[in-house]
Amino acid sequence: MWRSLRLASTTLSSIVKGELTTETVRIDDVRPHPKNVRQGDIGAISESLKAHGQYRAIVVQKSTGHILAGNHTWKAAKALGWQNIEAHMLDCDDDRAMRIMLADNRANDLASYDDAALAELLKELDATELGLDGTMFDGDALDSLLYDLEQNATNPLSDEYTQTINIPQYQIVGEQPAAQELCNTEKYQTLLNSIDKAELADDVKRFLRLAAARHIVFDYRKIAEFYPHASAEVQQLIEDSALVIVDANDAIRNGYALLEQTLTDLRVRDDDSE
C-alpha cells in the first residue's frame, strides 16, 4: 500500500513544476475524460458547489481538453447550469495524462479517516446554526459513525494474528438428554423409505442412502450437554465424529478445521508481497 501511495504522490506532485496555468474556461470547452472509470456522487458534489462554490480548480489536459482530475466536479457544475469553470491547464502527453488521472483517483481510494477525530469534528459542526450543511455528511452518517465507535469500544478486535484458540469447556449444567433427543432424523427416514421403495440398482441405493444422511439435523446444544455425562469411550467417539471439538490441534489434524493452513497461506502471501 505504501508503494502505491508513494507512486500517487510522486505523479501528482510532478504536475506542479511550472507546467500548470489556471484559467477561467467555458464549461463546454472542456470535457470528461473518455477513459475515466471513476464513479462519483454528482448530487453530493452539487450540494458542495452550491454551498461553497468552486474552491479547487479541475485539472485539464491542454491539448485535448480532457479532464484529468475533477470529472465529477465538472458534471455537477454542468448540472447546475454553470457557464464557466476554473481549470488548471496542463501541458502533457496522453500517456502522462492517463497516469495522472489514475493516480488522482487512486489517492482518494487509499485515504482514510481517524474516525474518533472525525466524529468529534462533526459533532462540533452539528451543534452550530448551519449544522452539517455543506460537509457532505448528514445526521444519519454521524449517528452511524458514533454507533460503530461505540461497538468497537465495547467489542474491540485485534488485527494481529494469534495462535490461541478458545475451545468450549463442556461441563455438566443440567441432566443428560436422551440419545434420541440429540438429532432429528424425520426427513432422513422419509428419504430412506422412498429410496427403499424405488427400483434402483443396489450400488445406486447405497449411494443415495449415504447421501440421505445429510438431512440428519444435530442438536449441538443438547450434544454439548450429553457429552460431559458420557463415559470416556463415548466422549472419544463423539470427538472423533467432530460433534464436539475439545482440542484444536486434533481438529486441524483430522481435517475439521482449516485455520492452520489458512494462516500459513496468509503468511506466505504477506512475505511474497514484501
C-alpha positions as CSV (number, residue, x, y, z in Angstrom):
1,M,0.0,0.0,0.0
2,W,2.8,2.4,0.9
3,R,4.4,1.8,-2.5
4,S,1.1,2.8,-4.1
5,L,0.9,5.9,-2.0
6,R,4.4,7.0,-3.0
7,L,3.7,6.5,-6.7
8,A,0.5,8.5,-6.4
9,S,2.2,11.3,-4.5
10,T,5.1,11.4,-7.0
11,T,2.8,11.5,-10.0
12,L,0.6,14.2,-8.6
13,S,3.4,16.4,-7.3
14,S,5.1,16.3,-10.7
15,I,2.2,18.3,-12.3
16,V,3.1,21.4,-10.2
17,K,6.5,22.3,-11.5
18,G,5.7,25.4,-13.5
19,E,3.7,23.4,-16.0
20,L,0.2,24.5,-14.8
21,T,-1.7,27.5,-15.7
22,T,-5.1,28.4,-14.1
23,E,-7.8,29.8,-16.3
24,T,-11.5,30.5,-16.2
25,V,-12.7,28.5,-19.2
26,R,-16.1,28.0,-20.8
27,I,-17.5,24.8,-19.4
28,D,-18.3,23.4,-22.8
29,D,-14.7,23.9,-23.9
30,V,-13.5,21.0,-21.6
31,R,-15.0,17.6,-21.2
32,P,-14.8,14.5,-19.0
33,H,-12.0,12.1,-20.0
34,P,-13.5,9.2,-22.1
35,K,-11.5,6.6,-20.2
36,N,-12.3,7.8,-16.7
37,V,-13.6,4.8,-14.8
38,R,-14.3,6.6,-11.5
39,Q,-17.9,6.8,-10.4
40,G,-18.8,9.9,-8.3
41,D,-21.8,11.3,-6.4
42,I,-22.9,14.2,-8.6
43,G,-25.7,15.2,-6.2
44,A,-23.4,15.5,-3.2
45,I,-20.8,17.5,-5.2
46,S,-23.6,19.7,-6.5
47,E,-24.6,20.5,-2.9
48,S,-21.0,21.4,-2.1
49,L,-20.7,23.7,-5.1
50,K,-23.9,25.4,-4.1
51,A,-22.7,25.8,-0.5
52,H,-19.1,26.8,-1.1
53,G,-18.6,27.5,-4.8
54,Q,-15.6,26.0,-6.6
55,Y,-12.7,26.1,-4.2
56,R,-10.4,23.9,-6.2
57,A,-9.7,24.0,-9.9
58,I,-10.2,21.0,-12.1
59,V,-7.1,19.7,-14.0
60,V,-7.4,19.6,-17.8
61,Q,-5.0,18.2,-20.4
62,K,-4.4,21.3,-22.5
63,S,-4.0,19.6,-25.9
64,T,-7.3,17.5,-25.7
65,G,-9.5,19.4,-23.2
66,H,-9.9,16.1,-21.3
67,I,-10.4,16.5,-17.6
68,L,-7.8,14.5,-15.6
69,A,-9.0,15.5,-12.1
70,G,-12.4,16.8,-11.3
71,N,-14.6,15.0,-13.8
72,H,-17.5,14.9,-11.4
73,T,-17.0,18.5,-10.3
74,W,-17.4,19.4,-14.0
75,K,-20.6,17.2,-14.3
76,A,-22.0,18.8,-11.1
77,A,-21.3,22.3,-12.3
78,K,-22.8,21.5,-15.7
79,A,-25.9,20.2,-14.0
80,L,-26.2,23.4,-12.0
81,G,-26.1,25.4,-15.3
82,W,-22.6,26.9,-14.8
83,Q,-21.3,28.6,-17.9
84,N,-17.6,28.8,-16.8
85,I,-15.3,26.8,-14.6
86,E,-11.8,27.2,-13.1
87,A,-9.3,24.9,-14.6
88,H,-5.6,24.1,-14.3
89,M,-4.4,23.6,-17.9
90,L,-1.7,21.0,-18.0
91,D,0.6,20.6,-21.0
92,C,1.3,16.8,-21.1
93,D,1.1,13.9,-23.5
94,D,-1.6,11.2,-23.5
95,D,0.4,8.6,-21.5
96,R,1.2,11.0,-18.7
97,A,-2.4,12.3,-18.7
98,M,-3.7,8.8,-18.1
99,R,-1.3,8.2,-15.3
100,I,-2.2,11.5,-13.6
101,M,-5.9,10.7,-13.8
102,L,-5.4,7.2,-12.3
103,A,-3.1,8.5,-9.6
104,D,-5.7,11.1,-8.6
105,N,-8.4,8.5,-8.3
106,R,-6.2,6.0,-6.5
107,A,-5.0,8.6,-4.0
108,N,-8.6,9.1,-2.9
109,D,-9.1,5.3,-2.5
110,L,-6.0,5.0,-0.3
111,A,-7.1,7.8,2.1
112,S,-8.8,7.0,5.4
113,Y,-10.2,8.8,8.4
114,D,-9.3,9.0,12.1
115,D,-12.9,8.0,12.9
116,A,-12.8,9.3,16.5
117,A,-11.4,12.7,15.5
118,L,-13.9,12.9,12.6
119,A,-16.8,12.2,14.9
120,E,-15.7,15.0,17.3
121,L,-15.4,17.4,14.4
122,L,-18.8,16.5,13.0
123,K,-20.4,16.8,16.5
124,E,-18.8,20.3,16.8
125,L,-20.2,21.4,13.5
126,D,-23.6,19.8,14.1
127,A,-24.0,21.9,17.2
128,T,-23.7,25.1,15.1
129,E,-26.5,27.0,13.4
130,L,-25.7,25.5,10.0
131,G,-25.3,22.0,11.3
132,L,-23.7,19.7,8.8
133,D,-24.8,21.6,5.8
134,G,-22.0,21.7,3.1
135,T,-20.0,18.9,4.6
136,M,-21.4,16.0,2.5
137,F,-22.2,14.4,5.9
138,D,-25.6,14.2,7.4
139,G,-27.1,13.2,10.8
140,D,-27.5,9.6,9.7
141,A,-23.8,9.4,8.8
142,L,-22.8,10.9,12.1
143,D,-25.1,8.5,14.0
144,S,-23.7,5.5,12.1
145,L,-20.1,6.7,12.9
146,L,-20.9,7.1,16.6
147,Y,-22.6,3.7,16.7
148,D,-19.5,2.0,15.1
149,L,-17.2,3.7,17.5
150,E,-19.3,2.5,20.4
151,Q,-19.4,-1.0,19.1
152,N,-15.6,-1.1,18.6
153,A,-15.1,0.2,22.1
154,T,-17.4,-2.5,23.5
155,N,-16.1,-5.3,21.3
156,P,-12.5,-4.4,20.4
157,L,-11.0,-6.5,17.7
158,S,-7.3,-7.1,17.2
159,D,-5.7,-7.0,13.7
160,E,-2.9,-9.2,15.0
161,Y,-2.8,-12.9,14.2
162,T,-3.0,-15.2,17.1
163,Q,-2.4,-18.9,17.5
164,T,-4.6,-19.0,20.7
165,I,-7.9,-20.8,20.1
166,N,-10.6,-20.7,22.8
167,I,-12.2,-24.1,22.9
168,P,-15.6,-24.5,24.6
169,Q,-15.4,-26.2,28.0
170,Y,-18.0,-28.9,28.2
171,Q,-19.3,-29.1,31.8
172,I,-22.4,-30.6,33.3
173,V,-25.0,-27.9,33.8
174,G,-28.2,-30.0,33.7
175,E,-29.5,-33.5,33.3
176,Q,-28.2,-35.7,30.4
177,P,-30.5,-35.6,27.4
178,A,-31.7,-38.9,26.0
179,A,-29.7,-40.1,23.0
180,Q,-32.8,-39.9,20.8
181,E,-33.0,-36.2,21.5
182,L,-29.6,-35.4,20.1
183,C,-30.8,-35.3,16.5
184,N,-33.8,-35.1,14.2
185,T,-34.0,-37.9,11.6
186,E,-37.5,-37.4,10.3
187,K,-36.5,-36.2,6.8
188,Y,-33.7,-38.8,6.7
189,Q,-36.1,-41.6,7.4
190,T,-38.6,-40.4,4.8
191,L,-35.9,-40.4,2.2
192,L,-34.7,-43.9,3.2
193,N,-38.3,-45.2,2.8
194,S,-38.5,-43.6,-0.7
195,I,-35.1,-45.0,-1.7
196,D,-36.0,-48.5,-0.5
197,K,-39.3,-48.5,-2.5
198,A,-37.5,-47.3,-5.7
199,E,-36.5,-49.9,-8.3
200,L,-32.8,-49.0,-8.4
201,A,-29.5,-50.8,-8.7
202,D,-28.0,-51.8,-5.3
203,D,-25.0,-49.5,-5.7
204,V,-27.2,-46.5,-6.5
205,K,-29.4,-47.3,-3.5
206,R,-26.3,-47.4,-1.2
207,F,-25.1,-44.1,-2.5
208,L,-28.5,-42.4,-2.1
209,R,-28.8,-43.8,1.5
210,L,-25.5,-42.3,2.4
211,A,-26.4,-39.0,0.8
212,A,-29.7,-39.0,2.8
213,A,-27.7,-38.8,6.0
214,R,-27.0,-35.1,5.0
215,H,-30.6,-34.4,6.2
216,I,-30.0,-35.5,9.8
217,V,-30.2,-32.4,11.9
218,F,-28.0,-32.5,15.0
219,D,-28.9,-30.5,18.1
220,Y,-25.4,-29.3,19.2
221,R,-26.7,-27.7,22.3
222,K,-28.1,-31.0,23.6
223,I,-25.0,-32.8,22.4
224,A,-22.8,-30.4,24.4
225,E,-24.9,-31.3,27.5
226,F,-24.8,-35.1,26.7
227,Y,-21.0,-35.2,26.2
228,P,-19.8,-34.4,29.8
229,H,-22.2,-37.1,31.2
230,A,-20.9,-39.7,28.9
231,S,-18.2,-42.3,29.5
232,A,-14.6,-41.7,28.3
233,E,-15.1,-44.2,25.5
234,V,-18.3,-42.4,24.3
235,Q,-16.7,-39.0,24.7
236,Q,-13.8,-40.1,22.4
237,L,-16.2,-41.4,19.8
238,I,-18.1,-38.1,19.9
239,E,-14.9,-36.2,19.5
240,D,-13.8,-38.4,16.6
241,S,-17.1,-37.7,14.9
242,A,-16.5,-33.9,15.3
243,L,-19.7,-33.4,17.2
244,V,-17.7,-31.6,19.8
245,I,-14.2,-30.1,19.5
246,V,-12.1,-30.1,22.6
247,D,-8.6,-30.0,21.1
248,A,-7.8,-27.5,18.3
249,N,-4.7,-29.5,17.1
250,D,-6.8,-32.6,16.8
251,A,-9.4,-30.7,14.8
252,I,-6.8,-29.4,12.4
253,R,-5.1,-32.7,12.1
254,N,-8.3,-34.5,11.4
255,G,-9.4,-32.0,8.8
256,Y,-12.3,-30.5,10.7
257,A,-10.6,-27.1,10.8
258,L,-8.5,-25.3,8.1
259,L,-7.2,-22.5,10.3
260,E,-3.6,-23.7,10.4
261,Q,-3.3,-23.9,6.6
262,T,-5.2,-20.6,6.1
263,L,-2.8,-18.8,8.4
264,T,0.2,-20.4,6.7
265,D,-1.1,-19.2,3.3
266,L,-1.6,-15.7,4.6
267,R,1.9,-15.6,6.0
268,V,3.4,-16.8,2.7
269,R,1.3,-14.3,0.7
270,D,2.4,-11.5,3.0
271,D,6.1,-12.5,2.7
272,D,5.8,-12.6,-1.1
273,S,4.3,-9.1,-1.2
274,E,7.2,-7.5,0.7
